[in-house]
């Protein structure tokens, strides 16, 4: 069950349409150009997310950090690149909390 503080972080993260869209895009990582099946486990490179979103690098990174802090995505660092994927287990836990609470 998510705590009140965790729920507040999730609702804050999801209050922004661009962050919601990033979470939707990450549901299908193979939709990103150049994505290989082996890449799915580590996620999508932040530069690919930035390109699709049409946002600056710092804004994209900030939005992904907010999603990570809310427990909605997992970041994996490979060299100088950071990759993001959805945290499906935590998203399932969130959905269960919402069912239990509401």
N, C-alpha and C positions, 0 to 999 in steps of 0.2 A: 504494500500500500504506500502510495506517495504521501509524504508529509505536506502540511500546509505550505511550507517554504518551497518545497520542490514543485508543488502545483503552481505557485505564483511564478516561479522561474519558467515553467513550461508555457503558461498563459502569456507571459511577457514575450517569450521567444516566438510564439505563434501569432502574436498580435500584429506582426509585420508581414504584409503580403509577399515580399521578396523572400523572406526566410521560410514562409510556408511553401512557396514555390520550389525553393531549393530542396526542401524535405521531400516534396513530390517527385522531383527529378531524380533524387537519389534512390527512389524506390525502384527505378529501372536504370541501373548504371550502364547497361549496354547501349542505351540510347545516346550516350556521349560519343562523338567521333573518335576513332582510334582506340576505343576501349576494347581490350582483349578479355576473353573469358577468365584467364588467370588473374586479371586485375580486380575482378569483382570482390575477392576476399579482402583486399586492402582498401578498396574504394576508388573514388574519382579524385583526380588531382585538382587542387584548388584553382589552378589556372584554367582548367576546362570548365569548372563551375563559374568562374569569373567571366569567361568568354560568353557563356550561354546567358548569364544574367545581365551582361552589359553594364556591369558596375566596376568601379575602381578596385584595385587590388586590396587596399586597406579596408574599404567598406565590405567587400566580400569576406575577407578574413575575419573582420569584426562580427559579421552576421553568423558565420560558421562557428566562431567561438561562443557566441550566445547560444546557439543550438547545442553545442557540446556541453556547455555548463548546465543546460537544462536536461541533459541526459538523452537527447534525441539523436545525436550522431556520435560516432567514434572517430577520432583523428589518429592517423598512423603516419609517423615521420619516416621517410626514406631518403637519406642524404639531405639535400636542400629542399626537397619537395614534401608537401603534406597532402595526404589523401584522406578523404572523408567517406564514411558509409553510415547508413542508418543503424541505430542500436535497436534492432528489432525486439530483443528481449525486454528492454526498458520501455519501448513503445507499447508492447503487449501488457506490461505491468501498469502503465499509465491508463490504457483502455479499461483494464480490470478495475482500477481505482475509480475511474469515472462511472463505471457500471455500479459499483458498490455504493458510491456516494450519492449518485443521482438516480 
